[in-house]
C-alpha cells in the first residue's frame, strides 16, 4: 500500500484512504504541543475579530476522542483474518498500519499501536482523535516502556491521556469521549499467557487448567475487583476533570464507557479438537475447553461488570455505555463457521465474502513472531481489521447524529455479515442487556 490517491472522507475504510492524507489529518491530534496552531485566526481579519471564538468547547466541527488501552487503540487492526501460509493474504493495512505521527513515518508513542482502522474515525462530518495506547492501565507507567494512563502525568517521556485530552479539547469541539480501560489492571495478558502455557505443557489425559491457578484467581477476588473498579472510577473522574479544565460543562459532551468483547467461543464452539497442539499451532487459540468456558462465564463478566459499575459510581449525568460483550459472536477466534484463508478457500482479505467467513479476532501469537515476522505478540487476541471496523460501526450508532445513546452491539445479519457502503461490517445497536 504505497500508491496513494487523495480521499477527504474519514469514514472511508482505511485500505481506501491514503496513509499520507491520514497522517496530515492526524497532525493536530499527534503533535499536542502545537495544538494552538490548529486554531489560528483567519488572515486579514479586522482587529475586533481577534476576540471571536475559535474551535473549542461547543464551537466548530464535532470531535470524538477515544481513550484507554489496546481494545480501543486499534491493536491488531492491521490484519483482516489470518493465514498461516502467507501473511500477505490478511495484510489489510501493511507495515505502516500503526504509524500515527505527524509525518506518517512512525508512532508518536512506541507500541501504542493506534491503527488507522481504529473506531475513533466515525466520519460523517465528525473528526476522530485516538489517544488510547496498547498496554495502558488506568495509571501512567513511566518506565523504559512508556504507557500513558488516564491521568495528568507530565514528564520527559510524555503525557497521561487525561492531560492529552485536556489540551486537545481546549481547541476542538469535543462532543464525545469514549473510554475502554481496566483489562490490563486485571492483568489480562498474564492470564492469557498462563492459560496457553498450561495448554501446551499438559496432556489431554491430565489437563492443567489455568482457571484454578492461584496466580490467575488472585486477579478476580472480590477485593481486587473492588480495587480495579475504584481505579476505573478515578480514571473516569480524570476525564471529567480534563473536560472541565478545558472549558466544558457536562451538557456539552458525553462520556461513553465501552466494555470488552468476548474474543473466543466456549470450548464446544472451537473448531479444533482438544487433542494435540492444533488449537495453538494452527488456530492460535491454545486453551482447554474448560478455560474457554471460564473466560466467558467469569473473566469477561467480572471485568465488564467492574467497568459498568464504575460508570455508575462516577455519578455524571452525561454517561452512556456501549456494551461490546457479544459484538464478535460468530466471528471469534477459532469459532466454528469461520476460518483461516487456506481453510475457507479464499485468496485474500479483499475477496468477496471475506468479512463473513474469516475471524474478527487475531490469533494468539508465539513462535510466529520470531525473526523478521510482521506479527507482534501484543496483537494476540485483539480485534483485527474487521473487528476494529465493526466496533467503529457500533460507535457511529452510539454517536446517533450527535445525540449519544447507550446500547449493546451485535453482528448484523449473523451468518451472512456484509459490508456497509463505508466498508464496515454491518452491526446492530440494540438495548443494553
N, C-alpha and C positions, 0 to 999 in steps of 0.2 A: 504494500500500500504506500507507494512513493509518488504516484501521479495524483495530483490534486486539482479538482475543479471547484470554483467558488460556489458556496451554498450558504445563504444567510440564515436558514431556518434551523434553530437549535433543536427543534423537535424531530428533524430528520435523523434516521438511525445512524450511529457513528460510522458504519462502514461506507456510508454515502456522504459523510461530512468530512472534509479535509482536515488533516491534523494541523496544517499551518493556520487555517482560518480559525480552528478551535483554539489554538494557542493564543491568537490575538484576542479572541472573545473572552478568554480567561485572564487576560493581562491584569485587570483590576483586582481579580479575586486572588491571585497568587503573589502579587507584589504589594502586600498590605502596607509597606512603609511608604508607598506612593499613592495611597487612595485619594488624597486631596486632588491630585491631578485629574482624576476621573470626573470631578465636579467643577472644573474650571468654568468661569462665566464666559458668555458669548463675547466675541471680539467686537470692538467698536460700540459697545453698549453705552448709553449715557451714564453719567456718574451716579444718578439716583438709582439706576438699576442694580448697582453693586450690592444693595441690601436685599434684593429679591432672593427668595429661597431657591437653592439648587436641589438636586436629588437628595432625598433624605427621608426622615420619618413622615409617611403619608404623602410624599411628593415624588412624582416620576414613575418610571417603569417598575412594575412589581417584581420582587425577587423572592425566590425560595432558597433557603440555606439549609444544608444538611450537616449535622454534627454527629460524632460518635466513632465507631470502630469499623472493622473490616466489612461488616454486613451492610454497611451503607456507603462506605468509601468507594466501592467498585472492585474490591478484591476478586480476582479470578474472572473479571469482566472481559478479559482478552479472548477466552475460549468459548466457542459455541459448540457444546457437546464435546466428545472425546474420541480419539483414535489411538490405539497402541501401535499402529503400524506406520503412521505418518502424521506428525503434529500439524502439518500444513492444512490437513483436511478440516481441522477445527479452529484454525487461527483466524479469528474474525477481525482483530484489530492490529495484529503484528507487534513487533518488538517495542514500538513506541506507545503501546496501549496505556501506560501509566505516566507518561510524560505530561506534567501539568505546569511547568514553569513558564515564564513569560516568552521565552524564545522557542518553546516546544522541543527543547534539547535534553530534558531530564526531569527529575522530580524535585519539587520545591522542598520536600522533606523525604529523604531516602526511605523507601519501602512503605510509604503511606498507601501506595497503590490506588490513587484516585483515578479510576478509569473513566474514559470518555463515555462509556456506556452506563455510568452510574445514574441513579434515579433522580438526582438533583435537577437534571435538564429536561423539564417537562414541556418546554416550548410554549407555543400558542400565545406569544406576546409576553411570556414570563421568563425572566432570566434566572439562571441557576448558579449557585456558588457552593462548592463542595469543600468543606473544611474538615471532614472526617479523616481518620487515619487508621489504617490497618494495625492492629495490635494495641490500640489505645484502651486505657481503662478510664475510670471516672477522674483520676488524678494524673497529672503530668509525670512521666518518667523522664528525667533529665540526664540519664547516664549516657554511656557511649552510643546507645541506640535510642535516640530521642523519640519519644512518643507523646504528643500533646494530649492531655486530658481535657475535660470540660471544666476548666478553671481559668484563673487570671495569671498564670505563670508568665514571667517575663525574664528571659535570660539570654546568654550568648548563643545558646542552641536554637532558640526560637520562642514562640509564644504558645500559651494554652489556647484551646479552642474558644473559650468564652471571651478571652481578650481579643482574639481574631474577629469574633463575631461583633463585639462592641465597636471596633474600629471600622469594620466593613459596613455595619448598619448605619453609622453616622452619615455616610454619603450614598446610601442606597435606600430605596423604599422597600425594606424587608417586610413582607406580609406574612410569611410562614417559615417557621424554623422547625425542622424535623430532626428528632434525636433517636438514635439507636445505640444504647450503651449498656454495659453490665455483664456481657458474656465473658469478657476477659477478667472481670472481677471475680467471676465464679471459676476461673482457671479452666475455661472450656477446652483450650488447646491441649493442656496436660491431661485432661480427662480422655480426650480422643486418643492421645498417644498411648495412654495406659491400656485402653481397650484394644487398639491394634496390636500392641506388643503382646498382650495376653492371648489374642487370637493366633498370632504367628508362632508362639512358643508353647502352645499346649495342644495335645491331640484331641480328636473328636471324642475319644472314649474317656477322656479326663479333662474336660473343658475348664480352663481357668478364666472365670468371668471377671470383668472389671467393676461391675456394679456392687460387688461385695468387698472390694479393696478398701481398706480403712482410709488410705490417702485420697481416694476418689470420693468416698462417702462424706468425708470431712467438709467438702465444699457445699454440701446440701443439708447440713444440720440446721435446725431452726435458728440457732444463734448466728450462724454465718449468713443465712438467708436474710435475717433482720439487718445484719451489718451492711450487706450489699445494698439492700433496699434503701437504707439510710444514706449510703453514698450516692445512689442514683438521685435521691431527693436533693442532695446537696448540689449535684450537677445540674439538675433542672432549675434549682434556685439561682445558680450562677448564670444560666441562660436568661432568666427573667431579669436579673441584675444588670447583665450586659445590655439588654434591650432598654431598660430604664435609663441606664447611664448614657445610652446613645440618643435619648430623647423621645422614647416611645411610651405611650400608656397602653394598657392591656387591650383596649378597643382597636388598636391599630395593627395588631399582629396576632397570630395563632401559633401555639406550641403543639406540635404533633409528636406524641410518643409512639414509636414504632417497635413492635415486638419482632421476635426472630422466627423464621420459617423452619419447619421440620426438614432436615436435609436427607434423611434416609427413611425408607419404609420400615414397618415392623418386620421381624425376621421372616414371617411367612410370605411377605411380598418381595423378598430379594430373589432375583432371578438366577443366582448362582448357588450351588449346593454348599452346605456347611463343610463337607468333607474336602480335604485337600486345601491348597492355597489359592484356588482360582478366584475366590472372592477378592483377595488383595492383588494377586499377580495380574489378573485380567481386569476385574471390575474396579479395583481401588476402593473396596468397601470392606476391609477386613474386620468384621465384627461378628461375634456369635449372635445367634437369634435372640437369646435372652437379653443380651446387652442392647441390641437394637430396640427391642420392646421396651426396655427400661428407659432408653433415651427419649422415646416418645411419650411414655406414661409418667415419667418422673422428672427427668432433667429439663426438658423443654417447658412443661407446665410450671416448674419451680422458677426457672429464670424469667419466663414471661409474666408469671404472677408477681414477681418482685418488681418488674417494670410497671405493670399496671397499678400495683399498689403505690408505687412512688408517684405515678401520675395523679393519683387521688390525694396522696399525702401532701403534695406541694401546694394544694389549695388555691390554684389560679383559676379565674373564670374563663380563660381563653384556651383551655387544654382540650385537645382531641386525641383519639387513639386510633392507630392503624394496626390491626391485628393481621400478621403475616403467617400465623401458625400453619395454615393449610394452603398457602399460596402455591406451593410446588407439588401438591399431592398428584400423583400420576406421572410426574416428571422428575422424581427424586433419584438420587444416586443409586444405581443398581436395581431400580424398581422394574417390575415386570411391565412389559408394554413399550419400553424404550430400550435403547442400546447404543453401543459404540457404532461408529460408521461402518466398520467392517462387518458388524453383526446384522445391521439392518439393510445393508446393500446400497448405501448412498455414497457418492464420491466425495462430497464436501458439505460444509455448513451452508453453502449457497444453493444447494439442491432443493427443489420443491419438496415440501413436507418435512424438511429437517427439523424445524421447530417443534413439530408434533411427535417425532419419532426418536429424538435424542434427549439426553438428560439435561436438566437445567441446574444441576449441582456438580461442581468439579470433583474429580477423583481425589482420594487421599493419596498423596504422593510420597514415595520413599526413595528407592534406588533410581527412579526415573528422573530425579533432579540432579544426578551426579554429572560432573564434567561440563560439557558445553550445552547441556539441555536447556531448552527455552522455558522450562517449568520452574516454579518456586514451590518449596514446601508450604509456605504460608498461603498459597492458593487453595490448599486442600479443604474440601467440604464447604466451599463457599459458592454463592450463586454465580453461575457462569454467565456468558453473554446473554443468553435467552432469559436467564433468571433476573439479571440486572434490568433488562428492558421490561420484563413482566412487572417488577416492583415499580418501575417508572410509570407504567400504565396505571397501576393501583394508586400511586401518589397523585397523578393528574386527576383521578376521580375524587380523591380526598380534597384536593385544591378546589374543585367544584366551582370553577369560574370565579374564584375569589371569595367564596363563602364556605370555608373549610368545614368538612363533616367527618365524623368517625365512621369506621366500618371494618369488616373482615373481608380479606381478599382471597379469591379462589380463581382457578383456571376457568376461563370461559370455554364453552364447547368441549368439555373434558372428553378426551379420546379422539377429538378432531380439532385440536388447537389450531388457530390460524392467526396470521399477522394482520394488524391494523394497517391502514394506509401509511402510518408513520413508521412502520416496520417493527412494531412491538407485538408480543403475544397479546391477544385479546383477553382481558381479565374482567372479573365481576366483583364489584364492591357491594357486599351485602350488609345486613345488620350485624352489629357486634354479637359474637357468640360467647 
